[in-house]
Structures are given as C-alpha cells and as structure tokens.
Amino acid sequence: VIPHGLSMSYMWELLVTPSSQAPTIKSEFSVVYRFDGMDTDNKLYNYYFDINEYQTLYILEANVEPTKGSEFCRDGALCHLHLKIKNVGHSLEHNNVVKSVMYEVLAEQSVWAVCGRTAGVVCFDSDSDPQTVVLDVMPLTSGYLPLPLVRISKYIPAETSDKCGKIDSHPRLEPFSPGQVYNNSKGKQVHVITAVSDGHVT
C-alpha cells in the first residue's frame, strides 16, 4: 500500500558492450496498480523513454593528502588535492570521443579554500594513460570532510565546427551527459584533525 504523497525510486543496471555505435535504447517502464479499498480492476501505467549517450567515457578520481613531511591533514594547513582523469572511451571511434576536458574545483567556501588555480584543461592522445593533476587546498575546519567537488566538461578548442557546421573562433565548454563520467570518489571523505597549538598559555 502506497499512501498519498509518498515517492518511490527504482534503480537498475544497464549492461552494454562498448561500441563505436551506441544506438538509442528504447525503454519502457510499466507498473500495475489498484486503488486500495475500491472494488476496481487493476490498472496498467506505461511510461516510454529513450536512453542516449550511456557509455562511460571518463573516470574521475580525487584524493586529498597532507603535504610532504606531514602525517595528517590539519585544519588551516595546506594539503594536496590529487585528481586523476582516465579516458576509458579510447577504444571507441575517435571522432566520437572528446580529446580535451576541462576540470573545475567547486569547493564549498566554508569548508575548503583552493590555493592557486581552480580550473585547467587536460588533453588525451591515442593512448589511454590517465592524466594526473595536483592542486593545493586548505581545510577550513576539522572532522570528516567531503572532498571538494570536481566537475569535468567537454573542452571544444577554437576553430572547431559545432553541430550546425559553424566555425567557432573561441573555445567553449559542453557538459557531459549523465553516465558519460563516472566519479569514483563521490561520497568520499577525508579526516582532518585540529590544528596544532603553539603550546603558549596567556
């Protein structure tokens, strides 16, 4: 029995073989239901939808570590944010796979301070070696902190034709579709301890 106003979610796994040809998957969701307390027949509800661009192209992994010589990450002390971006779509048709991506660190300002650059572009050639970027960040509080949010987007260089065939003289960004980027560090936390006291009492 589902009371009025209750929301429910469904999760399923889609197993596909990586291929340069990724046709649209025509999908159908159906549920049989009946109103409780009413002498009525079962009713059928159908919802039709399409799934596009479902193949994973990049895997994003982030990790925060203390600087050399430090054993722990401390409140107010500089730490290193290690980003690793792996191209897993290299086996697909090259024309369909973005060769350059832009990363952006979108840290919550009350929790993290990003020291230095917050964005950049990494390029991938024909091999599948992951690209690694190290950024300086500083935790502003102690405890088990969520990692700074990192977002990657398609980086379209200048002088590249868009979908309409027009030549763009400026680089532009395009978002990836859901499922094209797997964030391996989503929900991950880092333990930050309180800053060391100077030991002087006044």
Backbone hydrogen bonds, N-H to C=O, Kabsch-Sander energy under -0.5 kcal/mol:
donor,donor_aa,acceptor,acceptor_aa,energy
6,L,3,P,-1.6
15,L,13,E,-0.6
16,V,14,L,-0.6
22,A,20,S,-0.7
25,I,51,I,-2.2
26,K,24,T,-0.7
27,S,25,I,-0.5
27,S,49,F,-2.9
29,F,47,Y,-3.1
31,V,45,Y,-2.1
33,Y,31,V,-0.5
33,Y,43,K,-2.6
38,M,35,F,-1.4
40,T,38,M,-2.2
43,K,33,Y,-3.7
45,Y,31,V,-2.6
47,Y,29,F,-2.8
49,F,27,S,-2.1
51,I,25,I,-1.8
52,N,50,D,-0.5
57,L,180,Q,-2.8
58,Y,180,Q,-2.1
59,I,86,K,-2.3
60,L,182,Y,-2.8
61,E,84,K,-2.4
63,N,82,H,-1.6
65,E,80,H,-2.6
67,T,78,L,-0.8
70,S,67,T,-2.1
73,C,191,H,-0.6
75,D,193,I,-2.5
76,G,139,P,-3.0
77,A,74,R,-2.0
79,C,137,V,-3.3
80,H,65,E,-3.2
81,L,135,L,-3.5
82,H,63,N,-3.5
82,H,80,H,-0.7
83,L,81,L,-0.6
83,L,133,V,-3.4
84,K,61,E,-2.9
85,I,131,Q,-2.9
86,K,59,I,-2.6
86,K,84,K,-0.5
88,V,57,L,-2.2
88,V,86,K,-0.8
89,G,57,L,-1.3
92,L,89,G,-1.5
96,N,93,E,-1.9
97,V,94,H,-1.2
101,V,122,V,-2.4
102,M,153,S,-2.3
103,Y,120,G,-2.4
104,E,151,R,-2.2
105,V,118,T,-2.8
106,L,104,E,-0.7
106,L,149,L,-3.3
107,A,105,V,-0.7
111,V,108,E,-1.9
112,W,108,E,-3.0
113,A,138,M,-2.1
115,C,113,A,-0.7
115,C,136,D,-2.4
116,G,114,V,-0.7
120,G,103,Y,-1.6
122,V,101,V,-2.6
124,F,99,K,-2.8
131,Q,85,I,-2.6
133,V,83,L,-2.7
135,L,81,L,-2.5
136,D,115,C,-0.7
137,V,79,C,-2.3
137,V,135,L,-0.5
138,M,113,A,-2.4
140,L,111,V,-3.1
141,T,111,V,-0.5
143,G,192,V,-3.3
145,L,143,G,-1.0
145,L,190,V,-2.7
147,L,188,K,-1.7
149,L,106,L,-0.7
151,R,104,E,-2.6
153,S,102,M,-2.1
154,K,174,E,-3.1
155,Y,100,S,-2.1
156,I,154,K,-0.7
156,I,172,R,-3.0
159,E,168,D,-3.2
160,T,157,P,-0.5
160,T,168,D,-0.8
162,D,166,K,-2.2
165,G,162,D,-1.8
168,D,160,T,-1.5
168,D,166,K,-0.5
169,S,167,I,-0.5
172,R,156,I,-2.2
174,E,154,K,-1.9
180,Q,177,S,-2.3
182,Y,58,Y,-2.6
183,N,181,V,-0.6
184,N,60,L,-2.9
184,N,182,Y,-1.0
185,S,60,L,-0.6
186,K,183,N,-1.1
188,K,185,S,-2.2
190,V,145,L,-2.5
192,V,143,G,-3.0
192,V,190,V,-0.6
193,I,73,C,-2.6
